[in-house]
Amino acid sequence: MSGWRSDLAIGVRLAVGGGRTSVARFVLSTIGVGIAVLVLLMAASVGTIAGNRDDRTMAQSPDSTPIEGVAPTEMVWDGTSFRGQRIGVKRLRGTGPDSPLPVGVPRMPAADEMYVSAALKELLDSPESELLRPRFPQRVVGVLPPEAVADPYDLEAYTGLRQDYAEGDVTAVYKFGVTYDRDLQPEFLLLLLLGVVALLVPVFIFVASSTRIAGAERDRRLAALRLVGGDSRQVRRIAAAETLVSALAGLVVGAVAFLLLRPVAASVRLMGVGVYPSDVVPSWWLVGVIVVAVPALAVLTAQAALRRTIIEPLGVVRFSRPVRRRVVWRLLLVAAGAALLLVELGDENSDIWAVRIAMGTTLMLVGVPVLLPVVVERVVSRLRGGPPSWQLAVRRLQLDSGTSARVIGGIAVVLAGAIALQALLFSQASAVGLGQTDQPGRTGAVTEPMARGWVGADGADEIAELLSGVEGVEWVARFTTADLSADMNENNVLGVAIASCADIERVYRVADCADGDVFTWPNALADQGYAPGQRLTSIEWTENGMAALGEWTLPTEVREIAVEDSMGRSENLLVTPAAAPPGADDRGVGLRIMMDPSNPDTIEHLRNATFDLVGTDFYFDGNMGANVTEEQETFLTIQRGLLIGSLFTLMLAGVSLLVLAVEHIRERRRPLAVLAASGVPTGSIARSLLWQIGVPIGLGVVVAVATGVGLAALVNRMTNDPLLVDWAGVGVMTGAAAVLGVLVCLVTLPFLRSATRVESLRTE
């Protein structure tokens, strides 16, 4: 036992007391592990962040279930938008002295009072809120505490409910605070599992790479220990202790960095998402896993690096020609991952199903850095000729391709995971009805800025006149609606919009419109089984279902409109008043508001003009597009989280590449100094280093693209969604990897100049 303690003590002393070289290696390894631990602790806090956010959301959710003896609070859901920011408004009115109140609201606000979130208070107090204040004339009588606002950047307000709000819009709330389970759909759980694995695998690869810094120099020191009488087992224990010191120091550095950065979490906002510092608390069991896994991974990596290295008293056999790497077990690793994704095991959302997906994805992504050294080795062994910088780089890669491949492995894993995630995001976006380039619900066919509103037939003229006088509004088009049916089947109703020729020409760019014309969109009638000349029934909806209003014949001549309404449509026919079906005049009126494209604040003026009309008989789509569904909101939340995680992982990969590139130069400073002293220009040496990074990056991109697309195809097979690969995005990510390599080379130039000085040839 004393021998073990002695060996461990020697390893610790070599790690921190072996001179400047050992200290430099210790510092680089510690920084590398510390960065990885920082990211892991942030990832371990995600569950707490999401759980606390859900708790705050549920605490504010109203419950309309009647409770005996409780005088309910009347509430109207309301809201607006301001320059791309959504503002939630809940209007409250108590029916008794003990009517329930939301969390953070001490008393029922009067009609001229409001409680606002800290973010909304800051916005209202800022100079840019001039266009927002008309919608919030109430006095701010209090600021909501953090436990009443899900996100620190949420814009929320509670205000008093006026007496003139329509009863149909009022909800009776008997308590605030509900409990419900938010089970993810299998497709979203699949996307989340893949994203978590794709983001965390590169972190552990970075840990493994960081603990192998200056591996050749460490082997020479171990050879010296063999010279003074140490056996092979002692050497391995000393190597393990030396690595363990860096790993433990990295744990401390990462934990300290986490604690220092945690208080500034509230000031960081990524893609509209923020967190409270009090939420950034890692789960205790995940902290335990990190504390055990990081040192264990570091030690195992160090021991694995020695498996083919024979350390003898007079040298290290590693300096001979490298042994050709075996391919079979590496391919079996990837094949095992693919098999797990192909096999049908466990029901969707079950633990077995989730574990299978996570393990299969992990094995395939781990296969990237495992296969990359073999690919680099086989390719560079066949390269010949070229300029001196190219030959220097190729020869270096032929002698030691594993180091460069390990450096690039983290980048390749990030790239493979990003490609797979992007493909899945495309497929899932299509599945939930989200366009890739447009806002939810937008067809994108009409590019002019346009908003819409709905109003009852009695107030249509007044509302249209009001909107026409708003600054920046060019004109207001009016539409009425009707419904038609061939068989009085509620599941097969033909929607009709009725408008004047002037409005049809403005909105749909139709020429030569005459009263009596009927229009449709391509395939709109055929898709529902209707044909020109068919007799239909005009219907209205009653409490008992459908009621007939009269007969109407679909004209034999129906003109097609190529341009769709930019606000989306549910109608399949567009008719002029002379051809309108019976009963259309009794419907409400839909408005299309055309805005001046040169005035970006027109929509804000519209919101101001119509804000007080909400809750009466007028509805205005202030978001200029359809509202997202709960399913779409879930997808967008997952998408934002994965993109934020990808940003951190990419930063980690860049730091990994930089740290290991600097160590690579430091380790080879004497050969580089010999080259410079022999007359090789520093520029040629710098270009050779660029090639040494560029060649593995290029090969890593090939492996990453193949793995990423293959992984996406296997995962999409489970959801039965078509495989949609964003090749433009793949090109951007590939270019980003290349730019990252160039930036790393530029940053390492000062270290290269220092290493190529003649003084670097001196030795003791």
PyMOL commands that set and color helices and strands:
alter all, ss='L'
color gray80, all
select helices_A, chain A and resi 2-17+20-44+46-60+118-125+127-131+133-135+146-148+167-169+186-210+215-227+232-267+277-279+284-305+317-319+328-342+351-380+388-399+401-431+457-468+501-508+524-527+577-579+584-586+602-613+630-667+669-677+682-719+727-755+758-761
alter helices_A, ss='H'
color red, helices_A
select strands_A, chain A and resi 62-63+73-82+85-94+113-116+139-143+155-160+171-173+175-176+311-312+315-316+450-455+473-485+494-498+518-520+535-542+545-553+559-560+573-575+589-595+618-620
alter strands_A, ss='S'
color yellow, strands_A
deselect
rebuild
show_as cartoon
